[in-house]
């Protein structure tokens, strides 16, 4: 008996044979509830405790993936602190704004290059590819820690970011695929908020060593060696994690996928209805998707194969570009430089303010990750991006007043605005959504390569920002921030008209949304908890099955 067949019987489908053989389907007899509501109903009738030894393995697996985000946060924030140390700049031979720009932007270049290798997630598995990426991060960390010149340091940064790019592009996909649907929003949205744990460690270790060792090499060597901590923990803990059931299914190992759901979602009970439900959902979402072959791993045409796939990929491109090109990379990476522009000349004070910013970032990111499931993705995107428009306009005015008139009050107001941009809007909104939203809108077969596209676009936007920012801040000063005011207005318009809502929807239900002629409208309807949402989901499920019938009939001709 197939998994769809078993699930169909449990849901009182009159014609099981018609479901497993779509060409025989009588649509009026179908009463199969594979929606999020159906999942909740099963859990109400057959509760599954979260406090089971097998569940602890899943939570440990999530912890290992969280350290991927923490690694990225440490690496992304460390240079912001180090460029405030004259001793570091002299030792590494960083003398010009272009030199600073390359040291910063090489991180994005490495992550862009890593996208060529995201196929490893489909070839050797998600967890093994994440392990390989973390090993490369460790090697890069060692190279940067022992570097005594500019070129060696840049080379180490490239290796470090290359490995981080592989791990990060697969981390969210892996999380989405191993956690149970009712825990997906909470466990996955918190992933990127842990970026700030790495940021806190980086900024405060740099502050502490600078205060303790002053002009000694230890002031920057110790923070560089600490880069090994988080990727080392990933390498250690990932061995205890199970492989993704979707990876097993795509490789043709249905029994392994079923055993995953039995062990980790049903706590070892192979008769629990949740097992047949999730296998049926998996089969439905991958209906008409052939088993992956080696050539498929390198075929990125799948991202634009159909109009629906192109819509998904367009959302990934927009979300990843907006996350880096809204002006946040500038006020984040060059936080200490902007403080200097606003009159904070003491390096210890700048490092202290940078450390405070990291702590606030973590607080607001955690709050955002806990609330994004209730507020909805569209609302949070619109709230954050609209906030950027107002704040960058005020920041430009503060910088203009301070630089032209030397008004100290304007300088202090500018510092406050930077904190608001970084935390109230970016950390709260974009931090939890940046990796989550693109992974949600991609189908199972697109997800690994789609997240590679996410990493590539994000890296490109970040490179443009970080390499050009020092030159722009030096030459056009506050007009640089005026540009972001108008760009962010454009982003608000795009988000409002084209971004779908994924709140409260399973991955399979998100797939159904793209069957609609108007995915945005359909997604907003489906995200509600009412009869209209149930009717819309049922209508889209019927469309999916009818397409399956057409596809199979065509194959038989």
C-alpha positions, 0 to 999 in steps of 0.5 A, spaced: 500 500 500 502 506 498 503 512 502 497 516 499 493 510 499 494 509 506 492 516 507 486 516 503 483 510 507 484 514 513 481 520 510 475 516 508 476 517 500 471 513 496 476 511 491 483 510 493 485 507 486 483 513 483 488 517 487 494 513 486 492 512 479 490 519 477 487 517 470 481 514 474 480 519 479 473 521 480 474 528 483 467 528 486 469 522 491 475 526 493 475 528 501 483 528 502 485 533 507 492 534 506 492 541 509 495 544 515 488 544 518 488 536 517 495 535 520 492 539 526 486 535 527 490 529 527 494 531 532 488 533 536 486 526 536 492 523 536 497 527 540 505 526 540 509 529 546 515 533 544 518 531 550 521 524 547 528 522 546 527 522 538 525 529 538 531 531 542 535 528 536 531 533 532 532 539 537 540 537 537 540 537 529 537 544 530 542 547 534 547 544 530 544 548 524 543 554 529 551 554 529 551 555 522 548 562 523 552 564 529 558 562 525 556 567 519 554 572 524 561 572 527 565 572 521 560 578 518 561 582 524 568 581 526 571 586 521 566 591 523 570 591 529 577 590 527 577 596 522 576 600 528 583 598 531 589 602 528 594 596 530 590 591 525 590 595 519 597 597 520 599 589 521 595 587 515 597 593 510 590 596 509 591 603 507 586 605 503 578 606 502 579 601 496 583 596 501 578 596 506 572 595 501 576 589 498 577 586 505 570 587 507 567 585 500 571 578 499 566 575 504 561 576 499 565 574 493 567 567 497 559 566 498 557 568 491 563 562 488 560 557 493 553 557 490 557 553 484 557 547 489 550 547 492 549 541 488 552 537 494 546 538 498 542 534 492 548 529 491 551 527 498 545 530 502 544 536 506 547 534 513 554 532 509 554 538 505 553 543 511 559 539 514 564 540 508 562 547 508 564 548 516 570 544 515 572 549 509 570 555 514 575 552 520 581 552 514 579 559 513 579 561 520 586 558 521 589 562 515 586 569 517 589 568 524 596 566 522 596 572 517 601 577 517 600 581 510 594 583 506 594 578 501 594 572 506 588 575 510 584 576 504 585 569 501 583 566 508 577 571 508 575 568 501 576 561 504 572 562 510 566 565 506 566 560 501 565 555 506 560 559 510 556 560 503 556 552 502 553 551 509 548 557 509 545 556 503 543 549 505 542 550 513 535 553 512 532 548 507 535 542 512 531 545 518 525 546 514 525 539 511 526 536 518 522 539 523 514 538 524 509 542 520 507 545 527 514 547 529 516 550 523 515 557 524 518 557 531 524 553 530 526 556 523 525 563 524 529 563 530 535 561 525 537 567 523 536 571 529 542 567 532 546 571 527 547 576 533 550 571 538 556 570 533 556 578 532 555 579 540 561 574 541 565 578 535 564 585 538 565 584 545 571 579 544 574 585 540 572 590 545 575 586 551 582 584 547 583 591 545 581 594 552 586 589 555 592 588 550 591 595 547 597 595 541 599 588 542 597 583 536 593 579 541 588 585 541 586 582 534 589 575 534 584 572 539 578 574 536 581 571 529 582 565 533 575 565 536 572 564 529 574 556 530 569 556 535 562 555 532 564 552 525 568 547 530 561 545 534 557 544 527 562 539 525 562 536 532 554 536 532 552 535 525 554 527 526 548 526 530 543 529 526 539 525 521 538 526 513 532 530 510 526 525 509 525 530 502 533 528 500 531 521 501 525 521 497 528 525 491 533 519 491 528 514 491 529 512 498 522 512 500 523 507 506 528 511 509 523 517 508 518 514 512 522 511 517 524 518 518 517 520 520 516 514 524 522 515 528 522 523 529 515 525 528 511 519 531 516 518 536 517 511 533 510 509 533 509 506 525 502 506 526 501 513 528 496 517 522 501 522 522 506 518 518 501 516 512 499 523 512 506 526 511 508 521 506 502 523 502 503 530 503 510 529 500 508 524 494 503 530 493 508 535 493 513 531 488 507 529 484 510 528 477 517 530 479 522 524 477 528 521 481 534 526 480 540 524 476 547 526 476 546 531 470 540 534 474 544 537 480 547 542 475 541 544 471 539 550 474 533 551 468 529 548 473 528 555 477 525 558 471 522 552 467 515 554 468 511 561 469 510 558 476 517 556 477 519 563 475 515 567 480 518 563 485 525 564 483 523 572 482 521 572 489 527 569 491 531 574 487 527 580 490 528 577 497 535 576 497 537 583 494 532 587 498 535 584 504 542 586 502 541 592 498 536 596 502 542 600 506 542 595 511 549 592 509 552 599 509 550 601 516 551 594 519 558 593 516 561 600 516 557 601 523 564 604 526 566 608 520 559 611 520 560 613 528 567 616 526 563 620 521 558 622 526 564 625 531 565 619 535 573 619 534 575 614 540 576 607 538 574 604 544 568 608 545 566 606 538 567 598 539 563 599 545 557 602 541 558 596 536 558 591 542 551 594 544 548 594 537 550 587 537 546 585 543 540 590 541 540 586 535 539 579 538 533 582 542 530 585 537 531 579 532 529 574 537 522 578 538 521 578 531 522 571 530 517 569 535 512 574 532 513 573 525 508 567 525 503 571 528 504 578 524 505 574 517 511 575 512 508 581 508 506 585 514 513 584 517 516 586 510 512 592 509 513 594 516 521 594 516 522 597 509 517 603 510 521 604 516 527 604 512 525 610 508 523 614 514 530 613 517 534 614 512 531 620 510 532 622 517 539 620 517 541 623 511 539 630 514 543 628 521 549 627 517 548 633 513 547 638 519 553 635 523 558 635 517 556 642 514 555 645 521 558 641 526 552 640 530 553 635 536 546 634 537 545 632 530 550 627 531 547 624 537 541 624 533 544 620 527 547 615 532 540 614 535 537 613 528 542 608 526 540 604 532 533 604 530 535 602 523 539 596 525 534 593 530 527 596 530 526 595 523 532 590 520 533 585 526 526 585 528 523 584 520 529 582 515 533 578 520 528 572 521 525 572 514 532 573 510 533 565 509 526 563 511 522 566 506 526 564 500 526 557 502 519 557 504 517 559 497 521 554 493 518 547 491 522 541 494 525 539 488 527 547 487 530 548 494 537 547 494 539 550 487 534 556 489 537 557 495 544 557 491 541 563 487 539 566 494 546 566 496 548 568 489 544 574 489 545 576 496 552 576 495 552 580 489 548 585 492 552 585 498 559 586 494 556 592 491 554 595 497 561 593 501 566 595 496 562 601 493 560 604 500 567 607 503 568 610 496 561 613 496 561 615 504 568 619 502 565 622 496 558 624 496 557 623 503 550 624 506 547 623 499 549 616 499 543 615 504 538 619 500 539 614 494 536 608 499 530 613 501 528 612 494 530 605 493 526 603 499 520 606 496 521 602 490 522 595 495 515 597 498 511 597 492 514 590 489 513 587 496 506 589 496 504 587 489 508 581 488 510 578 495 505 572 497 503 570 504 506 564 507 503 565 514 500 558 517 501 554 511 505 548 510 510 547 505 505 543 501 500 548 501 505 554 499 506 549 493 498 549 492 498 557 492 502 558 486 497 554 482 493 560 482 492 565 477 493 570 482 498 567 488 498 573 492 491 574 493 490 566 494 496 566 499 492 572 503 486 568 503 489 561 505 493 564 511 486 566 514 483 561 519 476 561 516 472 557 511 474 561 505 481 559 507 479 552 507 475 552 500 481 555 497 485 550 499 481 545 497 480 548 490 487 548 489 488 541 491 483 539 486 487 543 481 493 540 483 490 533 482 487 535 475 494 537 473 496 530 475 491 526 471 493 530 465 500 529 466 499 522 466 494 521 461 499 525 456 505 520 458 500 514 457 499 516 450 
